[in-house]
Amino acid sequence: MRWAPWRAISALLSRPTNAVREKAERGRAEQELRKSEARLRDVFDGMGEAFYALDQGECFLYASRKALEIWDKKPDDLIGRPFLSAFPDAVGTPDYEAHRRARETGTAQHFESVSLLTGHWCEVDIYLDRRICCVPGHRTA
């Protein structure tokens, strides 16, 4: 059988290259990540409690639907913004002092206080890992 260059070229062109295959796999992985994030967001929003997460720079990573409702904010008002930029009157409040203690000591904080925004008693827990501060809270009275 004679060598036919067009057959070799045709064979090469009919097979996906590694780059194309990797791009397709990356696209599938990103799609799965988006689905997983949406499911997690649904869980947090379905809790019916205020919940938010801050990064190491105390910028909002997430705020649940209930937190946004209580604060009368939209996600764009908070996500990526520093906590004190969104709530400058928080400085010196028991809530903010608990955040500060949690950051300084690396320990979880639990407290009850009257919300400056709603006037209701709230029970709040602040949990930390190395990068994220998670704060679920709910109204107690």
C-alpha positions in Angstrom: 0.0 0.0 0.0 1.3 3.4 -0.9 1.7 6.3 1.5 -1.1 8.8 1.0 -0.5 12.1 2.7 -4.1 13.1 2.5 -5.1 10.0 4.6 -2.6 11.0 7.3 -3.8 14.6 7.3 -7.4 13.4 7.3 -6.8 11.1 10.2 -5.1 13.9 12.2 -7.9 16.3 11.5 -10.6 13.8 12.4 -9.2 13.3 15.9 -9.6 16.0 18.6 -6.3 17.4 19.8 -5.3 17.3 23.4 -6.0 21.1 23.6 -9.5 20.7 22.3 -10.2 17.7 24.6 -8.8 19.6 27.6 -10.9 22.7 26.7 -14.1 20.5 26.5 -13.2 18.8 29.9 -12.6 22.2 31.5 -15.9 23.4 30.2 -17.7 20.4 31.7 -15.9 20.9 35.0 -16.9 24.6 35.1 -20.5 23.7 34.3 -20.5 21.2 37.1 -19.0 23.7 39.5 -21.7 26.3 38.6 -24.4 23.6 39.2 -22.9 22.7 42.5 -22.7 26.4 43.5 -26.4 26.9 42.6 -27.4 23.9 44.7 -25.4 25.2 47.7 -27.0 28.7 47.2 -30.4 27.0 47.2 -29.6 25.3 50.5 -28.5 28.5 52.2 -31.4 30.5 50.8 -33.8 27.7 51.8 -32.7 27.9 55.5 -34.9 30.9 56.1 -32.2 32.5 58.3 -29.9 35.3 57.6 -26.5 34.0 56.6 -23.4 35.7 55.2 -19.8 34.9 54.5 -16.8 37.3 54.5 -13.3 36.7 53.0 -10.0 37.4 54.8 -10.3 41.1 53.9 -13.9 41.2 55.5 -15.4 41.6 52.0 -18.8 39.9 51.4 -18.6 36.7 49.5 -22.2 35.7 49.9 -25.4 36.9 51.6 -28.5 34.8 51.8 -31.9 35.9 50.5 -33.1 36.4 54.1 -30.0 38.5 55.0 -30.6 40.7 52.0 -34.3 41.1 52.9 -33.5 42.1 56.5 -30.8 44.5 55.4 -32.9 45.8 52.5 -30.0 45.2 50.2 -29.3 43.6 46.8 -26.5 41.2 46.1 -24.6 43.9 44.1 -24.8 46.2 47.2 -22.7 43.8 49.2 -20.8 41.2 47.2 -17.1 42.1 47.0 -17.6 45.1 49.3 -15.9 45.4 52.8 -18.3 44.8 55.7 -17.7 48.3 57.1 -18.2 49.9 53.7 -21.7 48.3 53.6 -22.4 48.9 57.3 -20.3 51.8 58.6 -22.4 52.3 61.7 -21.4 48.8 62.9 -18.1 50.0 64.4 -18.3 49.6 68.2 -21.4 47.5 68.2 -21.5 44.1 70.0 -21.9 42.4 66.6 -18.8 44.0 65.2 -16.8 43.4 68.3 -17.7 39.7 68.1 -16.4 39.8 64.5 -13.2 41.4 65.6 -12.7 38.9 68.5 -13.3 36.0 66.1 -10.7 37.3 63.7 -8.1 38.0 66.5 -8.5 34.8 68.4 -9.5 32.5 65.6 -12.3 31.1 67.7 -16.0 30.9 67.1 -18.2 33.5 68.7 -21.8 33.2 69.9 -23.9 36.1 71.1 -27.3 37.6 71.2 -28.0 41.3 70.5 -30.6 43.7 69.3 -30.2 44.3 65.6 -29.6 47.9 64.8 -31.4 47.4 61.5 -34.6 45.6 62.7 -34.7 46.3 66.4 -35.2 42.6 67.1 -33.2 40.3 69.3 -31.0 38.1 67.2 -28.9 35.0 68.1 -25.6 35.0 66.1 -22.8 32.6 65.6 -19.5 33.5 63.9 -17.5 30.6 62.5 -14.0 30.9 61.0 -11.8 28.9 58.9 -8.5 30.1 57.5 -10.1 32.2 54.8 -13.8 32.6 55.4 -16.0 34.0 58.2 -19.5 32.4 58.1 -22.2 34.1 60.1 -25.6 32.4 60.4 -28.1 34.2 62.6 -31.8 34.1 63.4 -34.3 36.2 65.2 -35.0 35.1 68.8 -37.8 37.6 69.7 
